[in-house]
Amino acid sequence: MKIAVLVGSLRKGSYNRMIANALCGLAPSGTQCEIVEIGDLALYNPDLEDPSPPKQWKEFRDRVRGADAVLFVTPEYNRSVPGPLKNAIDVGSRPYGQSVWSKKPAAVVSVSPGAIGAFGANHHLRQSLVFLDMPALQQPEAYIGGVAGLVNEKGEVTKEETREFLRKFMETFARWIEANGGGAATSSKRAA
Ligand SMILES: Cc1cc2nc3c(=O)[nH]c(=O)nc-3n(C[C@H](O)[C@H](O)[C@H](O)COP(=O)(O)O)c2cc1C
């Protein structure tokens, strides 16, 4: 089961990337996480689709298309999703009728040094997932607040309670992926 992981922060020392790595490390056996980078995607402009879209757009679309599910790990910028992540979502959603997101099971983890765990970004993102027709895991919700106190300088999650939460989250997500058909990649494997 291949999970494409999209990290909403481009920052080198990103807490979100630390949590994404921790989630991947705690995922149950049989799952394979792959962080799909979004930082080099040109800003979405339909004019760039013809005659041929940018190479990075094509690679990005192919990588997401080849995954069974998508895990979003995102900070909150001004109570919403950071621009680069929204851009990646837009790139994947076009050309019209060829969205790479459609039917892929998804989960959202939001991460912030603040107290409310990027709740605003988490829910703005969920609004897009409805439109993109991605079955999104509802429970457990994952708002990781006060993240600076949960990791060490190597980016490892030090708080056992948090590790346990992340482990259970990935177990539940794996079951969710199974229950929702595992997205396009699995369906095409089954059909083959
Ligand atoms: C442009 C900008 C807007 C931000 N807005 C919010 C916000 O609305 N809510 C919040 O909790 N943190 C906000 N922050 C702080 C981020 O949560 C913090 O920088 C966090 O570390 C970013 O995630 P990262 O460590 O993965 O890069 C903002 C940061 C930036 C740069």
The ligand as a Tripos MOL2 file, in Angstrom:
@<TRIPOS>MOLECULE
LIG
   31    33     1     0     0
SMALL
NO_CHARGES

@<TRIPOS>ATOM
      1 C1          3.0470   33.2820    6.6400 C.3       1 LIG1
      2 C2          2.8510   32.5710    7.9440 C.ar      1 LIG1
      3 C3          1.5960   32.5470    8.5350 C.ar      1 LIG1
      4 C4          1.3920   31.8300    9.7170 C.ar      1 LIG1
      5 N1          0.1350   31.7450   10.2180 N.ar      1 LIG1
      6 C5         -0.1180   30.8820   11.2520 C.ar      1 LIG1
      7 C6         -1.4510   30.5940   11.6650 C.ar      1 LIG1
      8 O1         -2.4100   31.0920   11.1280 O.2       1 LIG1
      9 N2         -1.6260   29.7080   12.6760 N.ar      1 LIG1
     10 C7         -0.5620   29.0820   13.2990 C.ar      1 LIG1
     11 O2         -0.7780   28.2640   14.1840 O.2       1 LIG1
     12 N3          0.7080   29.3560   12.9360 N.ar      1 LIG1
     13 C8          0.9500   30.2310   11.9280 C.ar      1 LIG1
     14 N4          2.2290   30.4630   11.5010 N.ar      1 LIG1
     15 C9          3.3450   29.8620   12.2630 C.3       1 LIG1
     16 C10         3.6030   28.4610   11.7670 C.3       1 LIG1
     17 O3          2.7050   27.5760   12.4000 O.3       1 LIG1
     18 C11         5.0340   28.0640   12.1210 C.3       1 LIG1
     19 O4          5.9350   28.8870   11.4000 O.3       1 LIG1
     20 C12         5.3120   26.5990   11.8510 C.3       1 LIG1
     21 O5          6.5490   26.2710   12.3960 O.3       1 LIG1
     22 C13         5.2860   26.3070   10.3700 C.3       1 LIG1
     23 O6          5.4180   24.9270   10.1480 O.3       1 LIG1
     24 P1          6.8230   24.2720    9.7860 P.3       1 LIG1
     25 O7          7.6540   24.2660   11.0420 O.co2     1 LIG1
     26 O8          6.4950   22.9050    9.3260 O.co2     1 LIG1
     27 O9          7.4680   25.1210    8.7220 O.co2     1 LIG1
     28 C14         2.4800   31.1760   10.3380 C.ar      1 LIG1
     29 C15         3.7500   31.2370    9.7630 C.ar      1 LIG1
     30 C16         3.9220   31.9000    8.5720 C.ar      1 LIG1
     31 C17         5.3090   31.9130    7.9320 C.3       1 LIG1
@<TRIPOS>BOND
     1     1     2 1
     2     2     3 ar
     3     2    30 ar
     4     3     4 ar
     5     4     5 ar
     6     4    28 ar
     7     5     6 ar
     8     6     7 ar
     9     6    13 1
    10     7     8 2
    11     7     9 ar
    12     9    10 ar
    13    10    11 2
    14    10    12 ar
    15    12    13 ar
    16    13    14 ar
    17    14    15 1
    18    14    28 ar
    19    15    16 1
    20    16    17 1
    21    16    18 1
    22    18    19 1
    23    18    20 1
    24    20    21 1
    25    20    22 1
    26    22    23 1
    27    23    24 1
    28    24    25 2
    29    24    26 1
    30    24    27 1
    31    28    29 ar
    32    29    30 ar
    33    30    31 1
@<TRIPOS>SUBSTRUCTURE
     1 LIG1         1 GROUP 0 **** ****
